Amino acid sequence: MNRSKQKGEIERLEKSFWQSMLDGAPEVATRMLTEPAVMVSAHGTNKFDHAAYLKMANDDKFKLTDYEISGMDVVFPTDDVAVASYHVNQKMQMNGKPMEMEVYDTSTWVKVDDRWLCVMHTESPVASKH
């Protein structure tokens, strides 16, 4: 498969993962994750299995209400590893209150049995413009 086609596949998977959060369909996202997987954000590091992801995704304290991804790029350090990086504006409800965040994200995807799975995701807040 050529790199352009692989890049499109990773971009599609990344957007599908986000859409599953918006749609409240964590079982879709779970099928795209290794077990365990890792998340790194301003809240710290979190290593989780599929059951823990489902519990997090079904927590009513946080609900994604909209998102916009821009500037996505994908690099392939090896044939079976892809790293996607992009900017995202996300709108959510935290404990019922509307919130907005602007972040830079990366996701590391690994090819397992001819399927791409996300093993790690990072989220870094955009620095204040002041």
Number of C-alpha atoms within 10 A of each C-alpha: 6 6 12 9 10 17 19 12 13 23 17 11 18 21 14 15 21 17 18 17 19 16 14 15 15 21 15 15 23 20 13 18 22 19 17 14 17 19 16 16 14 9 8 7 11 12 14 17 14 18 12 12 20 16 11 14 21 15 11 12 12 17 22 21 16 16 17 12 16 11 9 15 14 20 15 16 9 8 11 13 17 22 19 19 22 16 20 20 15 16 17 18 16 14 12 11 10 13 15 15 12 18 18 18 20 20 22 21 25 22 14 11 7 8 10 21 25 27 20 20 19 17 20 14 14 14 9 6 4 3
